[in-house]
Amino acid sequence: MFLKFCGFTRVEDVEYAAALPLSAMGFIFYRKSKRYITPERARELGSILKGTDIKKTGIFVDDSVEEIKRIADIAGLDIVQIYDRTMEPELSKERQVILCHRISGREDMDEILPPEMKKNLLLFDAYSGDGYGGTGHSFDWSLLNDYKYLDRLIVAGGLNSGNVGELLRTVSPYGIDLSSGIEVSPGIKSREKIDEIMKKIKEATDGKSA
């Protein structure tokens, strides 16, 4: 399973998470986010992941392709996570891409196509007026029961130790992405919450490594 923790801002949190079986770690480059960090800071934090298999991921909301490329180079990113799918062909030339969609109901899903490139992934997050990601809100997971691209889908939005097991047992997406569910406040991770999440994931996946 693809497991991504997002919104890191502190060395000690990255060091703790780096020892976990994560697939990716996310850094926020959206300036309006409470978890925003500079590309230089992301490069510093990302250096802690050297020697692991964890992919460094950058989350972008309103940047141009050129700006995303510039930041990705400085930060040393492996993956870029974007909301504008028209950017996928160009960005895919250099990195894996995660295409994000904010879901409020079935109507939001009906016109969503899979990524053009097989290496790329979809991410569904809950629509919220509070911001892009990390809001603690969930969308109706029952919408995914017959979703045909589940094998390329990462589910985000309001995931925590109280509901992650239910999602994995009932929907079983390709991956999950957590931010607020492992925090005490935006950008400040909780080791206790992280440990509890990892426990719930193992329980839901029959004890297999996340």
N, C-alpha and C positions, 0 to 999 in steps of 0.2 A: 504493500500500500504506500502511496505517495503521501508523506506526512510533512507538512510545512508549518513552522512557527514564524510569526510575522511581527514587525514593529519593534525591532531591537534598537536600543539606544545606549546600553551600558556594557562595559567590558565584562563585568562579573556575570551578567546574564548570558552573554554569548559563550563565555567559558563553560558555564554550567550546561547549556544546551548542546554544546559541541560534543559532549560525551554521549549524547543520546543518538538513537538510530533515526535521525531526521533525514529526509530527502532534500529539504531546502530550508533556507532561512531568509526571511524578508526584511528589507530596509526600505523605509518610506521616503520618497523624494517629492511628495506633494506638500508644498510649503504651508498650506492651511491645516495640515494634520498636526495634532499634538505629538505625534511620533516622528516628525520630520527630522532628518539628519542630513548633513552635507555629504557630497560624494567623498570628500577627503576623510570624514569620520567613518563612512561606510567602508572605505578601503582599510582603515585602521582596524575596525571591528572584524572585517572579513578575513584579515590576515590570521586571526585566531583559528580559523577553520582549516588552515593549511594542514594537509595530511589526513583530512577526513574526506568522506564522500558527499558532504553536504554542499549543495549548490547555492551560491550567493544570488539572491533574487532582488531586483529593484522594482518598486511599485510606482508607476507614473500615471498621472491623471490628465494633465492639460499641457504637457510638453510636446514640442515638435519632434519629428523623427531625428533631426539633426541634434537637438538638445539631448534626447534620450541616448543617442549613440555617444555623445561627448561624456555624459555622466556615467554611462555604463563602462566606458574605457577607464575613466579615472577611478571608479569604485571597483573595477575588476569583476564585473558581474558575469554570471553564467546564464541567467534567465532575466528577461524583462517582462513585466506584468503590466498590461495596458487595457484601456477601455475603448480605444478606437481601432476596430479591426481592419480598417483600410491601411494601417501601418504594418500589418503582419508580413506582407511579402518582402518589404525592404529590410525590416528588422530581423527577419528569419535568415537572412544571408549570413549573419554573424553569430546569432544566439537563439536559443530556444525561446519561444513566446508563449505566455499564458494570456488568453483573451478573457477579460472579465465582463460579466453582465450582472446588472442589478435587477433582482427579481421581486415583483410585488404580487404577481398572479399569473395564471395560465397564458394570458395574452402576451406577456413578456417573453414567453418561451417559444411560442408558435413560429416565429420567424428567425429564430437563432439557428445558424448553420454551424457545423463543426469547423475547426481551423482548416485552412487550405493545406498546410503542411502536416504530415503524419506525426512529426516529432512534437508538435505544439499541442497545447491543452486548453480546455475551457475551465473557467471558474465562475460559479454562481454565488453571488452574495445577496443579502437582503437589501431591497431598496429602502433607503432612509434619508429623510431630509436633514439628518444630523451630520452627514458626511459620507465619504467613500471608504468603506471598510472600517473594521475595528469599533463599530458602534454598539455591539452587543445584541443586535437584533437578528432574528432568524426569519426565514421565509417558510412557506408551507412545504415540507419535504414530501408530502403525498403527491405533489406535482411530478416527482421524479419516478414514480412507480413504473411508468411505461416509457420513460425517456430513452431514446434509442442511442444516445451518445454517452451513456453512463460510463463506458469504459475509458473515456477521455475527460471525465468531469471531476473537478475538485469542488467540494462543497465548503463554503465559508459562511460566516454570519451567526453570531450568538452561540457558538459551540463552547461547551464547558463540560466539567466532569459529570454533571447531572444529566446531560442529554447525548453526549458523544456515543455512548454505547448503543442507545436506541437507533441513532442514525446508521451506525455501522452494521447493526443486525438486520435492520429493515430495508435499507436502501443499498448499502454496500457500494459506494462510489469508488472511482479510481483513487481518489485522495481526499484529504481534508486539510483545512487551513485554519489555524487558531491565532488569535491575537488578544482580545480583551479577556478571553476565558482563561488565560494564564497570567493575568496581571493583577496587581494591587491598585494600580493607576496607570494611565496611558504611558507606555514606554518603560514601565517599571515592572519587571517580571517577578513572579512568585515561585520559588522553588517548590513550595508545598503544593501549589496548584498544578505545576508541571508534573510533579511526581504522581499526583492523583489522576491526571489526564492519561499519563502513560500506563498506569495500572488499569484504568477503564478500557483503554484501547486493547491491551493484551487480553483482558477478559472477553471482550467482544469479538476478538479474532482468534479465539480458542488457544490463547497463550502464545501465539506466534509473534515473532518480533515485529514491531511497527516499522 
